Amino acid sequence: MGITTRVIGESKEQAIPLDALKVGIRLPCDVFIKDRAVMKQVFNKGTIFTNIAKDTLKSKGITEVYIQKGDASALETYYKQDSRRESVLDDPVAFKNYSFAKEQHHQIDKSLILPGTELPFSIYLASKLEYKPLIEASEKSPVKIPDIRLVEGDFVIKKSDIDLYNQYINSLLSTQQVPEAEKNKIKSIAIRENSKILMKSLLDDPRSGENIKKSQEVVNSMIDNIIENKDFIYDMLSLRNYDYYTYTHCVNVSVLAIGLGLDLGLKRSEIENLGTGAMLHDIGKGLIPHEVLNKQGKLDDTEYRIIQNHVIEGEKLMKERKDIHEDSLIPLVQHHEKLTGKGYPYKLSGKDIKLLGRITAIADCYDALTTQRPYKPAFTPFYALQVIARDRGDYDPELLRLFVKMLGKVK
């Protein structure tokens, strides 16, 4: 292609014009920007680069990005690919089929698929808008699996196999195949996976009183786990998914909110209300049509209003519940409000937005930015925090400072 790159002195980085990054093509390596002479990663290898990402960087005055010198050889093949060849925006029919298939599957944590264990269910690989069999198994024909954890893409199972997966992850807690040093990590991930299963059920049936009650139980398990060891918070977060799953997002927001609540020294009862409200903050999306919820690209005004309505719908659902503390409604109702009054649904501002709402707003925005979607790349933690901080006045600055400190170990 003849793109000129520039080596920076004796550094390990190589400069590339921003315009050389190809829209719609997966990046062949990690990509960095220079921030006051310090290299900061902004995109992960495998991210589909979009016009939204390009415009965001240009708005910050960035005209060139950087890669590691060792990744330079990957550029030649990358430059030969046609722009937007992999972009979901170019094929609405493929995206519609993908959205339907996505609703029939459940994303699982590949780190729990331990080599040598027997699986009584099939695993599929979600990649490039397709679901392809990776491991074919059943209760009658279980399969002892090799190590497949390094395979790129999301691992998913059929909804009908969720109970079998639940049994499998719980069996890992007592199996001798898990080294003693890994048991606490497995326990943390198991709590997260069980929470995701619960949230998927709730989004499928948001009026299920039994599952709403169970949400309080899993939140208490999360709190106990993080109190036992603060570092367990990193094991309980899903950080590297290739696509956005509302149920995973709900669990991540709850974990982040609980961690921040603990750092603030909130009472146990306050953290329980915070964690429960954060877990249920998007429950109203269970009533939003999938064709709107999963739409690629920009929503029109009508669709945007429908999406915004998930807060009101969630509030109506939870107000019917006598076993949910009224303070658990605060994260649900206020997670899209901004201190400047530019949020929704009630355009609250300043002190009218309560502490639990302010915490959840930061957690919600951060997790949304760091999760990849078909039409938007996942921002790295650093860049996501830069975006949140850029919206000066929208978020509580003191809470944001503590949030950044809490995420110090997240890469």
TAWOMO-V831950 format. One record per residue. N is the residue number from 1. RES is the residue in one letter. PHI is phi in degrees with one decimal (999 if undefined). NEAR is the number of other ideal C-beta (glycine too) atoms within 12 Angstrom. Layout:
BEGIN
((N;RES;PHI;NEAR) (N;RES;PHI;NEAR))
END
This chain:
BEGIN
((1;M;999;19) (2;G;81.9;10) (3;I;-73.0;22) (4;T;-91.9;15) (5;T;-107.6;25) (6;R;-130.5;21) (7;V;-83.6;17) (8;I;-92.9;20) (9;G;51.2;11) (10;E;-99.7;7) (11;S;-73.1;18) (12;K;-95.1;16) (13;E;-106.3;31) (14;Q;-130.8;31) (15;A;-83.1;28) (16;I;-135.4;39) (17;P;-59.1;25) (18;L;-55.5;30) (19;D;-67.3;21) (20;A;-78.0;29) (21;L;-72.1;40) (22;K;-94.3;33) (23;V;-65.4;29) (24;G;89.4;29) (25;I;-112.8;29) (26;R;-67.0;32) (27;L;-66.2;35) (28;P;-81.3;30) (29;C;-164.1;30) (30;D;-65.8;25) (31;V;-122.7;42) (32;F;-124.2;35) (33;I;-123.3;35) (34;K;-98.9;26) (35;D;-121.5;20) (36;R;53.7;7) (37;A;71.2;12) (38;V;-109.0;13) (39;M;-79.8;24) (40;K;-124.3;28) (41;Q;-74.0;30) (42;V;-115.2;38) (43;F;-134.3;38) (44;N;-88.3;32) (45;K;-55.1;25) (46;G;94.5;28) (47;T;-68.3;38) (48;I;-80.1;41) (49;F;-76.9;42) (50;T;-125.5;36) (51;N;-63.1;25) (52;I;-60.9;27) (53;A;-64.6;38) (54;K;-62.6;29) (55;D;-63.8;16) (56;T;-62.3;26) (57;L;-65.9;32) (58;K;-64.0;19) (59;S;-65.8;15) (60;K;-96.6;21) (61;G;79.5;12) (62;I;-88.5;28) (63;T;-115.5;20) (64;E;-143.6;26) (65;V;-123.5;38) (66;Y;-135.4;37) (67;I;-129.1;38) (68;Q;-69.9;27) (69;K;-54.8;23) (70;G;-66.3;14) (71;D;-94.8;25) (72;A;-59.7;24) (73;S;-65.4;16) (74;A;-73.5;25) (75;L;-70.9;30) (76;E;-59.2;15) (77;T;-64.8;16) (78;Y;-60.4;30) (79;Y;-65.4;23) (80;K;-80.3;16) (81;Q;-78.3;24) (82;D;-73.8;15) (83;S;-58.6;24) (84;R;66.0;20) (85;R;-59.0;20) (86;E;-101.2;28) (87;S;-70.8;31) (88;V;-65.3;32) (89;L;-65.2;26) (90;D;-84.8;22) (91;D;-138.4;20) (92;P;-58.1;20) (93;V;-65.6;13) (94;A;-61.6;20) (95;F;-67.8;28) (96;K;-61.4;20) (97;N;-64.0;18) (98;Y;-63.8;28) (99;S;-61.2;28) (100;F;-64.3;17) (101;A;-62.7;24) (102;K;-61.3;34) (103;E;-69.6;27) (104;Q;-93.4;22) (105;H;-125.4;34) (106;H;-134.8;39) (107;Q;-75.8;40) (108;I;-123.0;45) (109;D;-89.0;40) (110;K;-66.8;32) (111;S;-68.1;27) (112;L;-87.5;40) (113;I;-85.7;37) (114;L;-77.7;29) (115;P;-60.6;20) (116;G;93.7;17) (117;T;-84.0;29) (118;E;-96.3;24) (119;L;-106.7;35) (120;P;-97.4;26) (121;F;-145.4;38) (122;S;-83.8;30) (123;I;-119.0;40) (124;Y;-118.2;32) (125;L;-102.8;28) (126;A;-94.8;34) (127;S;-154.8;25) (128;K;53.6;26) (129;L;67.6;33) (130;E;-130.6;25) (131;Y;-116.1;30) (132;K;-117.5;21) (133;P;-60.0;19) (134;L;-112.4;30) (135;I;-132.6;33) (136;E;-104.5;19) (137;A;-153.5;27) (138;S;-154.3;19) (139;E;-60.0;17) (140;K;-77.4;9) (141;S;-132.3;14) (142;P;-66.4;19) (143;V;-127.0;24) (144;K;-81.9;17) (145;I;-99.7;28) (146;P;-80.6;17) (147;D;-81.7;15) (148;I;-115.3;25) (149;R;-69.4;22) (150;L;-91.0;13) (151;V;-65.3;21) (152;E;-78.5;21) (153;G;117.7;28) (154;D;-83.7;35) (155;F;-90.5;39) (156;V;-133.4;41) (157;I;-127.5;42) (158;K;-71.5;26) (159;K;-55.8;25) (160;S;-67.4;15) (161;D;-102.4;28) (162;I;-60.6;29) (163;D;-62.3;20) (164;L;-66.2;28) (165;Y;-65.5;36) (166;N;-60.4;27) (167;Q;-63.4;23) (168;Y;-63.8;35) (169;I;-68.2;36) (170;N;-71.1;21) (171;S;-69.1;22) (172;L;-65.1;33) (173;L;-69.4;25) (174;S;-116.4;15) (175;T;-73.3;21) (176;Q;-81.9;14) (177;Q;-74.7;20) (178;V;-90.7;25) (179;P;-57.0;13) (180;E;-53.6;12) (181;A;-67.1;8) (182;E;-96.7;21) (183;K;-63.8;20) (184;N;-66.4;23) (185;K;-63.5;27) (186;I;-61.0;34) (187;K;-60.7;30) (188;S;-63.2;37) (189;I;-66.6;36) (190;A;-62.5;38) (191;I;-60.4;39) (192;R;-63.2;43) (193;E;-65.6;41) (194;N;-64.3;38) (195;S;-67.0;46) (196;K;-62.9;42) (197;I;-60.3;39) (198;L;-62.0;39) (199;M;-67.3;43) (200;K;-62.6;39) (201;S;-62.7;29) (202;L;-67.3;38) (203;L;-68.7;41) (204;D;-72.1;24) (205;D;-141.3;18) (206;P;-66.7;34) (207;R;-98.5;22) (208;S;-72.7;22) (209;G;-62.1;19) (210;E;-63.3;16) (211;N;-72.5;29) (212;I;-64.0;35) (213;K;-64.7;20) (214;K;-64.6;24) (215;S;-60.6;44) (216;Q;-67.5;32) (217;E;-68.4;23) (218;V;-70.4;38) (219;V;-62.8;45) (220;N;-64.2;26) (221;S;-63.6;32) (222;M;-60.7;44) (223;I;-59.7;37) (224;D;-59.4;23) (225;N;-66.4;34) (226;I;-72.2;37) (227;I;-63.8;22) (228;E;-60.9;19) (229;N;-157.5;18) (230;K;-57.9;23) (231;D;-67.7;20) (232;F;-63.7;31) (233;I;-58.8;36) (234;Y;-72.1;28) (235;D;-73.4;32) (236;M;-88.8;44) (237;L;-97.2;41) (238;S;-92.7;42) (239;L;-108.5;32) (240;R;-122.3;30) (241;N;-66.3;34) (242;Y;-90.8;35) (243;D;-149.1;41) (244;Y;-93.4;33) (245;Y;-127.3;36) (246;T;-58.4;42) (247;Y;-66.3;42) (248;T;-68.2;41) (249;H;-58.4;41) (250;C;-60.4;51) (251;V;-67.4;47) (252;N;-59.6;44) (253;V;-63.3;46) (254;S;-65.3;56) (255;V;-61.2;48) (256;L;-63.5;49) (257;A;-66.0;54) (258;I;-61.1;49) (259;G;-59.7;43) (260;L;-69.4;44) (261;G;-62.8;43) (262;L;-65.6;32) (263;D;-63.9;26) (264;L;-79.9;26) (265;G;77.1;12) (266;L;-66.2;25) (267;K;-66.8;15) (268;R;-55.3;19) (269;S;-63.7;19) (270;E;-67.6;28) (271;I;-68.2;38) (272;E;-62.0;35) (273;N;-66.2;39) (274;L;-63.4;47) (275;G;-63.0;49) (276;T;-67.1;47) (277;G;-63.1;49) (278;A;-67.6;51) (279;M;-62.7;53) (280;L;-96.2;53) (281;H;-62.9;50) (282;D;-109.5;44) (283;I;-61.5;50) (284;G;-64.9;35) (285;K;-68.2;36) (286;G;-66.1;30) (287;L;-106.3;27) (288;I;-91.5;29) (289;P;-55.8;19) (290;H;-61.5;23) (291;E;-67.1;18) (292;V;-86.5;22) (293;L;-61.9;28) (294;N;-100.0;32) (295;K;-60.3;26) (296;Q;-83.9;31) (297;G;78.4;20) (298;K;-75.5;15) (299;L;-81.3;19) (300;D;-80.2;12) (301;D;-59.6;10) (302;T;-64.8;13) (303;E;-63.2;20) (304;Y;-64.6;17) (305;R;-65.3;17) (306;I;-63.3;24) (307;I;-61.8;30) (308;Q;-58.8;26) (309;N;-67.7;24) (310;H;-61.5;36) (311;V;-68.4;41) (312;I;-63.2;26) (313;E;-63.0;29) (314;G;-64.4;41) (315;E;-62.5;32) (316;K;-61.3;21) (317;L;-61.1;32) (318;M;-76.3;37) (319;K;-67.9;17) (320;E;-76.3;17) (321;R;-91.5;29) (322;K;-84.4;11) (323;D;-97.1;17) (324;I;-107.8;30) (325;H;-61.7;25) (326;E;-60.3;20) (327;D;-70.2;29) (328;S;-72.9;40) (329;L;-75.6;34) (330;I;-61.0;35) (331;P;-59.8;52) (332;L;-64.9;50) (333;V;-79.8;39) (334;Q;-109.0;39) (335;H;-70.7;50) (336;H;-110.0;37) (337;E;-81.7;38) (338;K;-125.6;31) (339;L;-59.6;29) (340;T;-79.0;19) (341;G;86.4;17) (342;K;-91.8;19) (343;G;-89.5;31) (344;Y;-148.6;23) (345;P;-91.2;24) (346;Y;-105.5;21) (347;K;52.8;19) (348;L;-69.1;26) (349;S;-146.9;20) (350;G;51.2;18) (351;K;-69.4;13) (352;D;-69.9;20) (353;I;-91.8;33) (354;K;-78.5;29) (355;L;-55.2;30) (356;L;-65.0;42) (357;G;-72.3;41) (358;R;-64.8;41) (359;I;-62.1;45) (360;T;-67.5;51) (361;A;-60.9;46) (362;I;-67.5;49) (363;A;-62.0;48) (364;D;-64.6;42) (365;C;-64.7;38) (366;Y;-60.3;44) (367;D;-67.1;42) (368;A;-63.7;31) (369;L;-70.9;34) (370;T;-92.1;41) (371;T;-111.2;37) (372;Q;-74.1;39) (373;R;-129.2;34) (374;P;-57.1;36) (375;Y;-107.2;30) (376;K;-150.4;32) (377;P;-74.4;39) (378;A;-78.2;36) (379;F;-77.3;36) (380;T;-69.1;34) (381;P;-52.0;32) (382;F;-58.9;28) (383;Y;-68.5;32) (384;A;-60.6;38) (385;L;-66.4;31) (386;Q;-63.0;28) (387;V;-65.0;30) (388;I;-63.7;34) (389;A;-66.2;24) (390;R;-64.6;19) (391;D;-77.2;24) (392;R;-56.3;16) (393;G;96.5;18) (394;D;-77.2;27) (395;Y;-122.4;38) (396;D;-63.8;35) (397;P;-64.4;18) (398;E;-70.6;18) (399;L;-63.9;35) (400;L;-63.9;32) (401;R;-61.5;20) (402;L;-66.7;26) (403;F;-64.7;37) (404;V;-60.5;26) (405;K;-63.4;18) (406;M;-63.2;33) (407;L;-88.8;32) (408;G;-55.9;19) (409;K;-95.6;17) (410;V;-82.3;29) (411;K;-99.5;16))
END
